[in-house]
Amino acid sequence: MKIQHIFFDLDNTLWDHRKNAHRTIKDLFDKQEITLNYNIDFEEFHMIYHNINESLWEKIRDGLIDKEYLRKHRFYDTFKHFGIENEELSDYFEEHFLDNILNHNELVEGVIYILDYLKSKNYTLHIISNGFKEVTERKCILSGIDGYFKTITSADAVGVRKPNPKIFEYSLGLSNAHKEESVLIGDDWIADVVGSQNFGIDVIFFDALNENRKEEGLKSIKHLLQIKEYL
């Protein structure tokens, strides 16, 4: 059966979360004069934040913590790394981060071109995101890509996150799609690739960070325009 339905991951596959988050945190950092008040270099702060945030998201994905824990700890633990235990300051960053990140809506290079291309080939497009529902939908609307997608599935709506098969099951049900006619495109090896493989749908790994994974039969791209080689 030929592919009819294409499911995209959102963050760092279409919506450039890394770039948008970096800019947002820099804005908050400057506004609170963190370098002046605490003698912390922004790039060092951002690197520590990034590592802590990634680790917390992996724990959410694996069901070890919930989103409230992540929201309470990602900035608190970052400041704590620099010897600052200030709940009010970390709460300020968390609260304003989620609102302000939507002021930056940079897309990954090639997104509009490839979405137009896939639409012109009559594929039906969908999103499956591990992000928070309210944020996922606003990201799509504010970046101007919501009109390309028939369905948008957020993990919050299902109560589990990729790679859990239930989120794939839910999204395919919502889309009236069959496994054999579906493919997922995403940048996260565990959530997207392993999740899709275990669920039994085809997958294209967007290797944005040059992980250079080797696996027999793996479809892999380093730029979104390379999707045209497969679809």
Order of alpha helices (4+ residues) and beta strands (2+ residues): beta-alpha-alpha-alpha-alpha-alpha-alpha-beta-alpha-beta-alpha-alpha-beta-alpha-beta-beta
